[in-house]
Each structure stands twice: as C-alpha cells, then as structure tokens.
Amino acid sequence: MDSHTFLAGPIKVASVTALMPSIGVPEPNLRDLAEPSRMKAKVVDHRLTVYAVPGGNRMLFANIVDSDEQNQCDIQFSSLQRDGNWFPVFWLPWYADKNYRITLKPPKALDGFAIPTPRIFFTGPLDGCMVHVIGDPLAPTVYHSNARGYLDKYNLPPGDRAAFLRTHLGRAHMQDNVLAAERELKRRNLATLGSVDIFSYAPEQLWRTKESEKKAEKTKQALEADSADLKYAGMVIGIRDEVTDLWSFWYQAAIRLTYRKGTQRFVTWSVRECREFWPV
C-alpha cells in the first residue's frame, strides 16, 4: 500500500485496510502541535472553552505506508512535503478533556503562490472520543471531543453496567459541549450537525465482559491458537470531491487480532465497516 493507491480510491482502501494515524512519525515534535497552548482558545462560558486550530497548523502532509502488522497501514504526518508520496491534508489533533475545532477553509496564498486545498482530512485514532461535523459542505467545521476528566469525577464502580453508563454520560457531555459552542460562537444551523462516537466505531468495547471473553475464546479455537486477543479502534476520514468541492465524512471501524501459536506471535487487522456519517 502507498499514498497513490490510497488517493486513487480512499473509501475503497478504507473499506478493506485498517488505517491508523501515527502522529509523531517521523517527526515527534508534531505532538507539540496538539498542546492547548498552541490553539486559539475561545471561551463559550465559565465551564467551557473550545480550542480552534490556528491557520498555520491546519494543514500537514501525510504518507500512507504498510505497517509491520497484517492488513494495516500507518498514516505518517510531516510539516514538510518530503517527496512525491506525501500529500496535503487537513489535520485535527485531540487533547484529554478538551474540545478541539477546525474549519476546512482553503489555505491562504503564501508569498504570492496559491496553496492547493487538501482533499483529505484526518483526525487522530478514536478510543472513546467523539467527532462532530457541522456547517456548509464547502467548508465544514469539525470537532474532536474528549471527556476523560469529566467522567473521572463520577468514580463509578468497575463492571459492565457502570462502563455502559459511563459511555452514555460521556457522549451526552461531549454532544452538549459542541451544541453550546455552536449556539454561542457561530450560530449555525444545528440541523446540519452529524456525529460519530464509540457506539458506531467500536460498539464491541461495550459488550459485557463474558461476551467479549466468549468471542476471544471462539477465535482462539478457530485458529487453533494458544491465545487470542481482540482490540477495537476507529478513525475518521474526510474527503473533498474534486468536481463539486463538497466534503463528506466517513468513519472506519477496525478490529485488531493478536494470537499466539507456541513461540510465534501474529497480529492481523480487519475492517468491520467504513460508513459515511456526514452530511446528515
């Protein structure tokens, strides 16, 4: 797999091959771009601040490369276009217990030279976060919300019922934050808001423990393996149509299977689904 194959059919690729954004490869300092201090803080009210990605940080270059794990590719990021395999993308970072936002506007000319508008958008890997999209399909706004700190205050006991309740509370909190931000900061038509959350990209994480263990055991037996472990992950891709310039957004739900036979360890990925969730 390479970037040219991906760009020739992003959804075709994402429907069969797991894609994982690898912020920090090959430039570890890119992690610094996710710091809240690098964002434009916009106060909504006394309890909520939304962080907007500044213009200079909205666009990076990406490269699609095979990983060491079967049927999975890494999405590398760089602030520079290193060679012809690197293509421009809009990038939205995330931060624990924060709401980050980006508007996919065409980049401004630099030193009199026009900069091509990226046709691909990526956010970081999803493991409980929510992604929300709202606005005009020619220049939508995307939010990446996290509620880790908010949920920690509940001190829910361990167990499946508590985990399910915790996930519902987190989703409601993140959705409320985005709605409040839109009402106060932009006042866009809320009917255009579309969201994706863990109930879409990794509902298996909400299975009861016994159900999860049962599925892993069946997988182990089918493979005649000594052990088997299943992990679930999600990611979001935005695609700008090259004819209409309209954006659409898709989520990918992927499964990572790790199993052992004797001293050998194998890791393989599969894609459960790749589905469009915006425009609504």
Secondary structure per residue as TSV (DSSP state, phi and psi in degrees):
chain	resnum	aa	ss	phi	psi
A	1	M	-	360.0	140.5
A	2	D	-	-144.4	177.9
A	3	S	H	-62.9	-39.4
A	4	H	H	-64.9	-39.0
A	5	T	H	-64.7	-42.3
A	6	F	H	-62.6	-48.5
A	7	L	H	-66.7	-25.7
A	8	A	H	-69.9	-21.0
A	9	G	-	-167.8	74.8
A	10	P	H	-55.8	-44.3
A	11	I	H	-74.5	-35.4
A	12	K	H	-58.7	-43.4
A	13	V	H	-67.4	-47.9
A	14	A	H	-67.3	-17.1
A	15	S	T	-77.7	-16.6
A	16	V	T	-127.7	-20.5
A	17	T	S	-120.4	127.7
A	18	A	E	-70.4	131.5
A	19	L	E	-115.9	130.2
A	20	M	E	-128.8	113.8
A	21	P	E	-61.2	132.3
A	22	S	E	-117.9	70.8
A	23	I	E	-58.6	130.2
A	24	G	E	106.0	-7.0
A	25	V	E	-116.1	119.1
A	26	P	E	-97.5	14.7
A	27	E	-	-117.6	96.4
A	28	P	G	-56.8	-26.9
A	29	N	G	-69.0	-11.6
A	30	L	G	-63.6	-24.0
A	31	R	G	-60.5	-30.7
A	32	D	G	-64.0	-26.5
A	33	L	G	-65.8	-17.9
A	34	A	G	-85.3	-8.1
A	35	E	S	-62.2	136.3
A	36	P	G	-54.5	-31.2
A	37	S	G	-64.9	-18.7
A	38	R	G	-87.8	-8.0
A	39	M	S	-97.2	167.8
A	40	K	E	-93.9	109.3
A	41	A	E	-78.7	127.4
A	42	K	E	-123.2	113.0
A	43	V	E	-78.9	123.5
A	44	V	E	-89.5	-49.4
A	45	D	E	-157.7	-169.8
A	46	H	T	-65.0	-19.0
A	47	R	T	-108.3	-8.5
A	48	L	E	-136.3	126.0
A	49	T	E	-124.1	132.9
A	50	V	E	-107.1	138.3
A	51	Y	E	-108.8	118.0
A	52	A	E	-96.4	138.5
A	53	V	-	-73.0	121.9
A	54	P	-	-67.3	158.7
A	55	G	G	-53.2	-41.8
A	56	G	G	-68.0	-18.3
A	57	N	G	-105.5	0.4
A	58	R	S	-73.6	-28.3
A	59	M	E	-116.0	131.3
A	60	L	E	-129.0	-175.3
A	61	F	E	-116.9	142.6
A	62	A	E	-123.2	156.6
A	63	N	E	-141.9	132.1
A	64	I	E	-98.4	123.6
A	65	V	E	-136.2	149.7
A	66	D	E	-65.6	142.6
A	67	S	-	-98.3	-177.3
A	68	D	S	-78.4	-7.7
A	69	E	S	-103.3	140.7
A	70	Q	B	-64.5	136.7
A	71	N	T	61.5	34.0
A	72	Q	E	-141.4	137.9
A	73	C	E	-121.1	145.6
A	74	D	E	-91.6	144.6
A	75	I	E	-104.7	105.6
A	76	Q	E	-85.1	151.4
A	77	F	E	-127.2	147.8
A	78	S	E	-149.5	152.6
A	79	S	S	-80.5	-9.0
A	80	L	S	-124.0	151.0
A	81	Q	-	-85.4	101.3
A	82	R	-	-74.1	-36.2
A	83	D	S	-161.7	-168.8
A	84	G	T	-69.0	-10.4
A	85	N	T	-81.6	-16.3
A	86	W	-	-90.7	130.9
A	87	F	E	-125.9	150.6
A	88	P	E	-71.8	140.7
A	89	V	E	-140.9	153.0
A	90	F	E	-83.9	140.6
A	91	W	E	-133.3	131.1
A	92	L	E	-119.3	111.5
A	93	P	-	-77.4	180.0
A	94	W	-	-140.4	163.5
A	95	Y	-	-149.9	145.2
A	96	A	T	-57.0	130.0
A	97	D	T	62.7	28.0
A	98	K	-	-127.3	161.7
A	99	N	E	-116.8	112.7
A	100	Y	E	-104.9	148.7
A	101	R	E	-140.8	146.6
A	102	I	E	-144.9	141.7
A	103	T	E	-110.8	128.9
A	104	L	-	-85.4	69.4
A	105	K	-	-90.1	148.9
A	106	P	-	-58.1	137.7
A	107	P	-	-66.9	150.4
A	108	K	-	-74.9	154.6
A	109	A	-	-63.4	145.4
A	110	L	B	-116.9	118.9
A	111	D	T	53.7	38.6
A	112	G	T	83.1	-3.6
A	113	F	B	-103.3	130.4
A	114	A	-	-70.0	139.9
A	115	I	-	-104.7	126.7
A	116	P	-	-59.6	137.6
A	117	T	-	-75.0	127.0
A	118	P	-	-57.4	147.0
A	119	R	S	-105.9	2.8
A	120	I	E	-129.6	141.9
A	121	F	E	-124.5	140.4
A	122	F	E	-131.2	146.0
A	123	T	E	-116.4	174.5
A	124	G	-	-70.0	171.1
A	125	P	-	-60.3	147.2
A	126	L	B	-107.2	131.2
A	127	D	S	-146.6	57.7
A	128	G	S	117.3	-18.2
A	129	C	-	-73.7	168.8
A	130	M	E	-119.4	146.0
A	131	V	E	-118.2	130.5
A	132	H	E	-123.9	141.7
A	133	V	E	-129.4	137.8
A	134	I	E	-151.7	154.9
A	135	G	S	108.7	-156.4
A	136	D	-	-78.1	127.7
A	137	P	T	-60.1	-15.2
A	138	L	T	-77.5	-26.7
A	139	A	S	-153.5	67.5
A	140	P	-	-71.1	161.1
A	141	T	E	-106.6	136.3
A	142	V	E	-120.0	133.6
A	143	Y	E	-111.5	144.7
A	144	H	E	-123.6	114.0
A	145	S	E	-112.6	143.4
A	146	N	-	-133.4	141.6
A	147	A	-	-127.3	27.0
A	148	R	H	-58.1	-52.1
A	149	G	H	-65.8	-37.4
A	150	Y	H	-60.2	-41.0
A	151	L	H	-76.7	-26.3
A	152	D	H	-62.3	-26.9
A	153	K	T	-71.0	-15.5
A	154	Y	T	-79.0	-23.2
A	155	N	-	50.3	47.0
A	156	L	-	-69.1	144.1
A	157	P	-	-69.5	158.2
A	158	P	S	-66.2	158.1
A	159	G	S	131.8	161.4
A	160	D	H	-65.9	-41.2
A	161	R	H	-64.1	-41.6
A	162	A	H	-67.0	-38.5
A	163	A	H	-64.4	-39.4
A	164	F	H	-66.2	-44.0
A	165	L	H	-63.2	-42.7
A	166	R	H	-58.5	-41.7
A	167	T	H	-66.4	-41.0
A	168	H	H	-64.0	-42.5
A	169	L	H	-62.7	-42.2
A	170	G	H	-64.0	-43.2
A	171	R	H	-63.3	-43.4
A	172	A	H	-63.3	-40.5
A	173	H	H	-64.9	-46.1
A	174	M	H	-66.5	-38.8
A	175	Q	H	-65.3	-42.4
A	176	D	H	-62.1	-39.0
A	177	N	H	-62.7	-43.7
A	178	V	H	-67.6	-42.0
A	179	L	H	-61.5	-42.3
A	180	A	H	-63.8	-41.9
A	181	A	H	-63.7	-42.3
A	182	E	I	-66.7	-38.9
A	183	R	I	-65.3	-39.9
A	184	E	I	-88.5	-35.1
A	185	L	I	-98.3	-37.3
A	186	K	I	-124.0	-30.6
A	187	R	-	55.6	45.2
A	188	R	-	-80.7	168.8
A	189	N	-	-68.3	109.8
A	190	L	G	-67.0	-14.4
A	191	A	G	-67.7	-16.2
A	192	T	G	-89.1	2.5
A	193	L	-	-78.4	127.0
A	194	G	E	-126.2	144.0
A	195	S	E	-135.7	155.9
A	196	V	E	-134.6	139.1
A	197	D	-	-141.3	-174.8
A	198	I	H	-61.2	-25.6
A	199	F	H	-67.2	-18.2
A	200	S	H	-98.3	-51.8
A	201	Y	H	-88.7	-17.1
A	202	A	-	-153.1	55.0
A	203	P	G	-62.5	-21.0
A	204	E	G	-62.0	-25.4
A	205	Q	G	-65.6	-17.2
A	206	L	G	-98.6	2.7
A	207	W	S	-62.8	155.6
A	208	R	-	-66.0	150.8
A	209	T	H	-55.7	-42.5
A	210	K	H	-64.4	-37.6
A	211	E	H	-65.5	-41.7
A	212	S	H	-64.4	-43.9
A	213	E	H	-64.6	-37.0
A	214	K	H	-65.0	-41.8
A	215	K	H	-65.7	-40.5
A	216	A	H	-64.4	-38.4
A	217	E	H	-66.5	-41.1
A	218	K	H	-63.2	-39.3
A	219	T	H	-65.0	-41.8
A	220	K	H	-61.4	-43.7
A	221	Q	H	-66.3	-40.9
A	222	A	H	-63.1	-34.2
A	223	L	H	-89.1	-7.0
A	224	E	T	55.6	44.4
A	225	A	-	-102.0	164.4
A	226	D	S	-81.3	-28.2
A	227	S	E	-156.7	157.0
A	228	A	E	-149.6	140.2
A	229	D	E	-137.6	135.2
A	230	L	E	-115.6	132.1
A	231	K	E	-126.0	150.2
A	232	Y	E	-124.1	140.6
A	233	A	E	-146.7	162.0
A	234	G	E	-139.7	162.7
A	235	M	E	-156.8	163.5
A	236	V	E	-123.1	136.6
A	237	I	E	-121.0	133.5
A	238	G	E	-108.1	139.5
A	239	I	E	-130.2	126.6
A	240	R	E	-97.0	123.8
A	241	D	-	-67.5	130.0
A	242	E	T	-73.6	-15.1
A	243	V	T	-94.3	-49.5
A	244	T	T	-93.3	-17.7
A	245	D	-	68.7	9.7
A	246	L	-	-83.8	141.1
A	247	W	E	-93.3	146.5
A	248	S	E	-133.0	153.9
A	249	F	E	-127.9	138.6
A	250	W	E	-130.4	146.5
A	251	Y	E	-112.3	145.6
A	252	Q	E	-112.1	131.1
A	253	A	E	-109.0	118.8
A	254	A	E	-123.9	155.3
A	255	I	E	-125.0	131.0
A	256	R	E	-108.3	118.3
A	257	L	E	-107.2	123.8
A	258	T	E	-117.1	127.2
A	259	Y	E	-142.3	158.5
A	260	R	E	-126.0	141.3
A	261	K	E	-130.9	105.4
A	262	G	T	64.4	-125.1
A	263	T	T	-91.6	-1.7
A	264	Q	E	-95.2	138.9
A	265	R	E	-118.1	134.0
A	266	F	E	-124.9	142.5
A	267	V	E	-132.5	127.5
A	268	T	E	-141.5	150.2
A	269	W	E	-114.6	153.5
A	270	S	E	-139.2	155.7
A	271	V	E	-104.9	118.6
A	272	R	E	-74.0	-43.2
A	273	E	E	-164.5	157.6
A	274	C	E	-132.9	109.9
A	275	R	E	-130.8	140.9
A	276	E	E	-75.7	136.2
A	277	F	E	-126.8	-4.3
A	278	W	E	-153.2	140.8
A	279	P	-	-62.4	154.9
A	280	V	-	-65.7	360.0
